[in-house]
Amino acid sequence: MTREITARYTSDSPQLEAAVDGEVWARAPELAIDRNWRGDPAPKELQTSVRLLWTDDEIYLGFVCAFTELDIDDEFDSGVERYALWDRDVCEAFIRSPLEPAVTTYKEFEVAPTAQWCDLLIDRAHGVQDWEWKSGMRTAARIDREAGIWQAIMAIPFSWAAASWL
């Protein structure tokens, strides 16, 4: 099943404060992510949604994630890229620009409930991951333990699309 989401243009850049509930976010369609990483239906208490906005300079992904427990590393500096962040609770975006050299190349972006982040270039055909690449992405996140929800925002500059390959 193929599902699509449209990123809504806004001249009002959203505040990077991990609240996907302001007026600017309400203009963006919401996509429920109701499958886990294997493609199996996710339990209702673990479902996620995402909204996308774009400005002239950046694309914004706003996630709202339900949880029953969290696997986070709150000791790590959120101002520094976190290697192997995918081993913990995260939201991920795999984005392929028309400028990519092959269908097996793309960029990976991740954000954790702690606002820790990771971005890298991937070339699946050659088994290459460029951990040194920096997209300039910014993140924000917050955890509401009482409600069992965490929210996160990725702000990714469009300059990533033109990143050169190895």
C-alpha positions in Angstrom: 0.0 0.0 0.0 1.4 3.4 -1.1 0.5 6.4 1.0 1.5 10.0 0.2 1.8 13.1 2.3 2.1 16.6 1.0 4.4 19.1 2.5 2.6 22.4 2.9 4.4 25.6 2.0 4.5 28.3 4.7 6.2 31.7 4.7 6.0 31.5 8.5 8.8 29.3 9.7 7.6 27.2 12.6 9.3 27.8 15.9 11.8 25.1 16.7 10.3 24.2 20.1 8.9 20.7 19.5 5.3 21.7 19.6 3.4 20.3 16.6 0.2 22.0 17.6 0.5 25.6 16.5 -1.5 27.3 13.8 1.2 26.8 11.2 1.3 23.0 11.9 -2.5 22.8 11.7 -2.3 23.8 8.0 -0.2 20.7 7.1 -1.9 17.4 6.5 -1.3 14.7 9.1 -0.2 11.2 8.1 -0.7 8.4 10.6 2.3 6.1 10.8 0.5 3.0 12.0 3.1 0.3 11.0 6.3 -0.7 12.8 9.7 -1.0 11.1 8.7 -4.5 9.9 5.5 -3.3 8.2 3.3 -5.0 10.9 0.4 -2.9 12.4 1.7 -0.9 15.4 -0.2 -1.2 18.6 -2.5 1.9 19.1 -0.5 2.9 22.2 2.7 3.2 20.0 1.3 5.0 16.9 3.0 8.0 15.4 1.9 10.8 13.2 3.9 13.3 11.1 3.2 16.6 9.4 5.4 18.3 6.8 6.0 22.0 6.1 8.4 23.7 3.9 9.7 27.3 3.6 12.0 28.7 1.0 15.1 27.3 2.9 14.0 24.2 4.9 11.7 21.3 5.1 10.2 20.7 8.6 9.0 17.3 9.8 6.8 17.4 13.0 6.3 14.0 14.8 3.9 13.1 17.6 4.7 9.7 19.0 2.8 7.7 21.6 4.9 5.5 24.0 4.5 3.1 26.9 8.3 3.2 27.7 11.2 5.0 26.2 14.7 3.9 25.3 16.7 7.1 25.4 20.2 8.3 26.3 19.6 11.6 28.2 23.3 11.8 29.2 24.4 12.6 25.6 24.9 16.2 24.4 22.1 17.0 22.0 24.3 19.6 20.4 26.5 16.8 19.0 25.6 14.2 16.4 24.7 10.9 18.1 26.2 7.9 16.3 24.0 4.7 16.3 21.0 6.7 17.5 18.8 4.2 15.6 19.4 1.7 18.4 17.1 3.8 20.6 13.7 5.3 20.2 13.8 7.7 17.2 11.8 9.0 14.2 13.6 8.6 10.9 13.2 10.2 7.5 14.9 8.6 4.4 14.9 11.2 1.7 16.1 10.9 -1.9 16.7 14.0 -3.9 16.4 14.0 -7.7 20.1 15.0 -7.6 21.1 11.7 -6.1 23.5 9.7 -8.4 21.5 6.5 -8.2 18.3 5.0 -6.9 20.2 3.3 -4.1 21.5 6.6 -2.7 19.7 8.8 -0.2 20.0 10.8 3.0 19.0 9.6 6.4 17.8 11.9 9.2 16.9 10.9 12.7 15.6 12.6 15.9 15.2 11.2 19.4 12.8 12.2 22.2 15.8 14.0 23.7 16.4 16.1 20.5 19.6 14.1 19.8 20.1 13.8 16.1 21.9 11.9 13.4 22.2 12.5 9.6 24.2 10.6 7.0 24.6 9.8 3.4 23.7 6.2 2.3 24.8 4.3 -0.8 23.2 0.9 -0.4 24.6 -0.5 -3.7 28.2 -0.1 -2.4 27.5 -0.5 1.3 28.8 3.0 2.0 27.6 5.3 4.8 29.1 8.8 5.2 29.0 9.5 9.0 31.0 12.8 8.6 28.4 14.5 6.3 26.5 17.3 8.0 23.2 18.5 6.6 22.8 21.4 8.9 19.6 20.0 10.4 18.2 21.4 13.6 16.0 19.5 16.0 13.8 20.0 19.0 11.9 17.5 21.2 9.9 17.2 24.3 8.5 14.3 26.3 5.1 14.4 28.1 5.4 11.3 30.3 2.0 11.9 31.9 0.3 11.8 28.4 2.6 9.1 27.1 3.5 11.3 24.1 6.8 12.7 22.8 7.0 15.3 20.0 10.0 16.2 17.8 10.7 18.5 15.0 13.4 18.2 12.3 14.3 21.3 10.3 16.4 20.2 7.4 18.0 22.9 5.0 17.3 22.3 1.4 21.1 22.6 0.8 21.4 18.9 1.7 19.9 17.9 -1.6 23.0 19.2 -3.5 25.5 17.4 -1.2 28.3 15.8 -3.2 28.9 12.2 -3.0 32.1 10.4 -2.0 
